[in-house]
Each structure stands twice: as C-alpha cells, then as structure tokens.
Amino acid sequence: MTLDTIFPRMPGTHAVDPRESGEVVVELRDAIATVRFGHPKSNSLPGALLRKLAKEISDLGGNSGIKVIVLRSEGTKAFCAGASFDEMKAVNDAASGREFFSGFGQVILAMVRAPQFVVARVQGKVAGGGVGLVAASDYCVAVKDATLKLSELAIGLGPFVIGPVVERKVGRGPFAAMAIDADWRDADWGERHGLYARVFDTTKDMDAALEKLIAFLSGANPEAIRQLKQAMWTDVGDWDQLLDRRAAISGALALSAHTRAAIERFEKS
C-alpha cells in the first residue's frame, strides 16, 4: 500500500521519489503547504527520507507564496519512531554514520530557518529523532495518546543531534531526565514542557483546532510572521557546526559492538 492509496492526492500535490525507504508527499492548498512523511516501520526515518524532508521544507521556505507549513505523518498510529534501525545497522564506517545522523540536523535546520511557521500535527507516539521534529516546529498540536521518549541511550547512543533543539524547547533539566531514563512521557508532560502547544482528546478535535489555526495564520501579515520567527530562533546561528559535530559522535557510537547488540535486542523485544 502506498501513500497515494491511504491519502488520495489532490490538485497541487506531488510525491517525491517514492521508494521503499519511505515517502514524502507535499500538498499545496492555497497558501498552505502540508508535508506528509511515511515509512512502513512506524514512520521511522532512514537517510533518504530525511534528505527528502529537508529538501522539501527548505524549498517551501523559499516560496514566498506559502504562509504556513504543516508537518504530519502517515496513518493513525505512531507519529515517528525515530532513526531507522535498518539504516543504523548498515553503517559501516564513521563517515557513513556521520552522514546518516547529519540528516536529522538538516531537517531541523530547514524547519527553524523557514520564514514561515512550521506547525506539527502529532497523532500518536513519538520516539527518538521524532521528538527532534516536534521540538523544531514552531507550534505543535497532539492527541492525548501522543506519548514521547528519547530512546537513544537504550540502544547505546544518545540524543546528540536533536539534543540542542529539544533542550532549547523543554529546558536543561527536563531534557537531561528524558535523555537519561529513556522512558515514556505522557502528552500532558509534553504540553507542560512546551513540546506540545495544545493536547486534544480526539484526532477530530485536534484537526478542527488545526484548521482554525491555519485559517488564522493564513490571514496574518507574512512579514510579521517572518520577523517573529526570526526572533524566536535568534540564537541558533552556530547550529550548522554544532549539529555536524554531534552527528559525528552518533556516527562513531553506531559502530560500537554495544550499540549493535542493543539494537538487536531492541528489535527482538
């Protein structure tokens, strides 16, 4: 089953390089761009999908006709399971590991640098790198079942690349707690700590609120949005270098026997 089967395309919609590695679909509706990503394994993120996401969001950021970017994922279950285990197991040297984890940094940078607000819609659980996507959004709506966790330490890694944006959103103490115990936090925790702007009982309620927000933002002054967005992310000028260094750390750790054994155990559990 493809994303075209699950989500029939509308005029102005195009698919980007559909492969088994996942798919990114961009839907244009008036001044609203919806970026939808999907992968058969709980919307996990292999390198090719990360590159597609970064490119599409960056391209939309350069389109003056787009006022709002909505980020969402396929289906009704997990929003994002984080990094692809298959891809991590395929890492065979430090360079390829660094390249893979750099993909998360590129998506984060594309999101925070887009002059439009990026609004995330979270319909289910969020783990690992998916938490980074949530944190990099400017506004996020979620359902009450959208629990979150930073699972990296459980598989011998650490949330190095997504760490700066998650810590910036929730604060140093809550970030440290998430990173250390690698346990689930409920959606209310996510709302209290700023990852979620609003949490809803049902998907229907969430989508109704999302449509209302989109309608409001589409009528707002785009220059005011651009200036506010710039002010909100004013302290991230050095993130190109920072996230690249963090990717190198994760890439090296992915080669360790400890990490490979942890991934095997995790997949079997």
C-alpha positions in Angstrom: 0.0 0.0 0.0 1.4 3.4 -0.9 0.6 6.9 0.4 -1.4 7.5 -2.7 -3.8 4.7 -1.6 -4.0 5.9 2.0 -4.2 9.6 1.1 -5.6 10.3 -2.4 -3.8 13.2 -4.0 -5.4 16.5 -4.6 -4.6 19.1 -7.3 -1.3 20.6 -6.5 0.1 17.5 -4.8 3.2 15.7 -5.8 5.2 12.8 -4.5 8.9 13.0 -4.1 10.9 10.0 -5.3 8.7 7.2 -3.8 10.9 4.2 -2.7 10.9 1.5 -0.1 12.9 3.9 2.0 9.8 5.9 2.7 7.9 8.7 1.0 7.4 12.4 1.4 4.2 14.0 -0.1 3.7 17.7 -0.4 0.2 19.0 -0.7 -0.4 22.7 -1.7 -3.7 24.3 -0.8 -3.9 28.0 -1.4 -1.1 29.4 0.8 -0.8 26.3 3.0 1.8 23.5 2.4 1.3 20.2 4.1 4.4 18.0 4.2 3.5 14.4 5.0 6.1 11.7 5.5 5.6 8.0 5.9 7.5 4.7 6.3 6.2 1.2 6.8 8.1 0.8 10.1 6.1 3.2 12.3 7.2 6.2 10.3 10.8 5.7 11.1 13.4 7.9 9.4 16.1 6.4 7.1 18.6 8.7 5.5 16.8 9.1 2.1 13.6 10.1 3.8 15.5 12.7 6.0 17.1 14.2 2.9 13.6 14.4 1.2 12.1 16.1 4.2 15.0 18.6 4.5 14.8 19.5 0.7 11.1 19.9 0.6 10.9 22.1 3.7 13.8 24.1 2.5 12.2 24.6 -0.9 8.9 25.6 0.7 10.8 28.1 2.9 12.0 29.8 -0.3 8.5 30.1 -1.7 7.0 33.5 -0.8 3.5 32.3 -1.7 3.5 29.8 1.2 2.3 31.2 4.5 2.2 28.1 6.7 4.0 24.7 6.6 2.2 21.8 8.3 4.3 18.7 9.1 2.5 15.5 9.6 3.0 11.7 9.2 1.2 8.8 7.6 -1.6 6.9 9.2 -3.3 6.9 12.5 -0.7 5.3 14.9 2.8 6.4 15.5 3.9 9.9 14.5 7.5 8.9 14.3 9.6 6.0 15.6 12.9 8.0 15.2 16.0 6.7 13.4 15.7 3.7 11.1 17.3 0.6 12.8 18.0 -0.9 9.4 20.0 2.2 8.4 21.9 2.2 11.6 22.8 -1.4 11.2 24.1 -0.6 7.7 26.5 2.0 9.0 30.0 0.5 8.3 32.3 3.4 9.0 32.5 6.7 10.8 31.8 8.8 7.6 28.6 7.0 6.7 27.4 7.2 10.3 28.1 10.9 10.4 26.2 11.4 7.1 23.2 9.4 8.3 22.8 11.3 11.6 23.5 14.6 9.8 20.2 14.1 8.1 18.4 14.9 11.3 20.4 18.1 11.6 19.5 19.1 8.1 15.7 18.7 8.7 16.0 20.6 12.0 17.8 23.5 10.3 15.4 23.5 7.4 12.5 23.8 9.9 13.9 26.6 12.0 15.2 28.6 9.0 12.0 28.5 7.1 10.5 32.0 7.3 7.0 30.5 7.7 5.7 28.9 10.9 6.1 25.2 10.8 3.1 23.6 12.6 3.4 19.9 13.6 0.4 17.5 13.8 1.1 14.6 16.1 -1.4 11.7 16.0 0.5 9.1 18.0 3.7 8.1 19.8 6.9 9.9 19.2 10.4 8.5 19.9 14.0 9.5 19.4 14.5 11.7 16.3 10.8 12.2 16.1 11.0 14.3 19.3 13.5 16.5 17.5 11.0 17.2 14.7 8.4 18.1 17.3 10.8 20.4 19.1 11.9 22.1 15.9 8.3 23.0 15.0 7.1 26.5 15.9 3.7 25.1 17.1 2.6 21.6 17.7 -0.9 20.0 18.3 -1.2 16.5 19.6 -3.7 13.9 20.9 -3.6 12.7 24.4 -2.1 9.3 23.3 0.9 11.0 21.8 3.5 9.9 24.4 7.1 10.8 23.9 10.5 9.4 24.8 14.2 9.8 23.9 15.1 6.2 23.4 18.7 6.7 22.2 20.5 5.7 25.3 18.6 2.4 25.4 20.3 1.4 22.1 23.8 2.6 23.0 23.6 6.1 21.6 22.4 9.4 22.9 20.2 12.2 21.6 23.2 14.2 20.4 21.9 15.8 17.1 18.4 16.5 18.3 19.6 17.5 21.8 20.1 21.2 21.2 16.6 21.8 19.8 14.9 19.5 22.4 16.8 21.1 25.3 16.0 24.6 23.9 12.3 23.8 24.0 11.9 21.9 27.3 14.9 23.2 29.3 18.1 21.6 30.5 16.7 19.7 33.5 13.8 18.0 31.7 16.0 17.3 28.7 18.5 15.6 30.9 15.8 13.5 32.5 14.4 12.4 29.2 17.9 11.5 27.9 18.9 9.6 30.9 16.0 7.4 31.8 14.8 6.9 28.1 11.3 6.4 29.4 7.9 7.5 28.1 6.4 10.8 29.0 2.7 11.4 28.6 1.2 14.1 26.4 0.4 16.3 29.4 4.1 16.3 30.2 4.8 17.3 26.7 2.4 20.2 26.9 3.7 21.4 30.3 7.2 21.5 29.0 6.4 23.2 25.7 6.8 20.4 23.2 3.1 20.4 22.6 1.2 23.7 22.4 -2.2 22.0 22.8 -3.3 18.5 23.5 -6.7 17.1 22.5 -8.8 14.1 23.5 -9.5 13.1 19.9 -8.0 13.4 16.4 -11.2 15.1 15.3 -10.8 17.8 17.9 -7.1 18.2 17.1 -7.8 18.6 13.3 -10.6 21.1 13.9 -8.3 23.2 16.0 -5.5 22.8 13.4 -7.8 24.1 10.7 -8.8 27.1 12.8 -5.1 27.9 13.4 -4.2 27.5 9.8 -7.0 29.8 8.8 -5.8 32.4 11.3 -2.2 32.2 10.2 -3.0 32.3 6.5 -4.6 35.7 7.1 -1.8 37.1 9.2 0.9 39.5 8.0 3.6 37.3 6.4 6.3 39.9 7.3 5.2 39.9 10.9 5.4 36.1 10.9 8.9 36.2 9.3 10.2 38.7 11.9 8.6 36.8 14.8 10.0 33.5 13.6 13.5 35.1 13.3 13.2 36.5 16.8 12.1 33.1 18.2 15.1 31.3 16.7 17.7 34.1 17.1 20.3 32.0 19.0 20.9 29.1 16.6 23.4 30.7 14.2 26.1 28.2 15.1 24.0 25.1 14.7 25.5 24.1 11.3 28.7 23.3 13.0 27.2 22.1 16.3 24.9 19.6 14.8 27.6 18.3 12.5 29.9 17.7 15.4 27.0 15.9 17.2 26.4 13.8 14.1 30.0 12.6 14.2 29.6 11.5 17.8 26.5 9.5 17.0 28.0 8.1 13.8 31.0 6.7 15.8 28.8 5.3 18.5 26.7 3.5 15.9 29.8 1.4 15.0 30.3 0.1 18.6 29.6 -3.6 19.5 27.5 -2.4 22.4 25.2 -0.4 20.1 24.8 -3.1 17.5 24.0 -5.7 20.2 21.5 -3.3 21.8 19.7 -2.7 18.5 19.4 -6.5 18.0 17.9 -6.9 21.5 15.6 -4.0 21.0 14.2 -5.4 17.7 13.6 -8.8 19.3 11.8 -7.4 22.3 
